[in-house]
Amino acid sequence: MPTIFDLFGYKIYFGSNEGNAPVHVHVSKGDPSPNATKIWVPASGMPVLEHNNSGIPKRDLLRIMKYIAANRADIYLEWHRFFER
């Protein structure tokens, strides 16, 4: 699972077999986890929380969502690099 960002102890990454799904990231504290939080990354607008299975505290989750929104272009670039090789 490729890690895109490390952000104050959280890993933001793609799942390895999800290239057919819309662009999204998984977030977990420390190493990637099957119970990771899932966030959709639309082409415009704010990211959308699918679920918070990893139980990220609300304050951290809001900071992560803002970071994802500000770095959407990099996420799209990395998504296409990874899944369209």
N, C-alpha and C positions, 0 to 999 in steps of 0.2 A: 504494500500500500504506500504510494508515494506521499510523503509529507510535503505540504506546500509552505506552511508557516509554523513556526514555534512561537507562541504568544503567551507570555507570562505563565509558563508551565503547561499550557495546553497545546496539543498537536492538532493542526487542521490539515486534513488529508482526504484523498480520494480512496474509495474502495477499488479493488483491482478489476472487478468484473461488472462495472456499471456504466460502460460507455453508451449503452442504448437509452439510458435514463436522461432526463433533463439535468443540466449542470447543478451539482450539489456537492457539499462537503460534509465530512464527519468530523466531530470534535471530541477529544477525550483528554483527560488529565494524564500526563505521562505517555505511556505507550498506547498505540491503537488498540481498540477494544471492540468486541462484538456488540457491546451495549452503548456504543458511542451516540452522542447527540447528532441529529441529522438536520442540516440547514440547506434549503433550496436557494439557489443564487440566480434570480431572474435577470434578464438582460437589462432591465431598468427597474427602478424602485428599490425598496429595501429588501434584504434577504428575508426569507420566510422560514420560521421554525417548524419543522415537521414533527419532531419530538425531542424531548430532553431526557432520554433514557439514562444518560450518565449522571444526571442530577447536578448539572453545573449551577452554582448559585446565580440568582437573578442578576446581581450586579456584574459578575464576570460575563454572563451570557450577553447582556446588553453591550458591553465593551467589545466582545467578540463579534457580535452582529454589526456594530459600527465599523469595525476593522474590515470585515468581509465586504461591506458595502463600499468602503473607500478603496479596496483592492480588487474589485470585481473584474477589471480588465486583465489583471495578472492571473486571476483564477481561471478565466475563460481561455487565456493563452495556454496555461499549463494543462487544462482539461483537454484541449484539442491536441496538444503535443503528445500527451500520454495515450489518449484513446484512438488517435488517428495515425499511429505510427505504422 
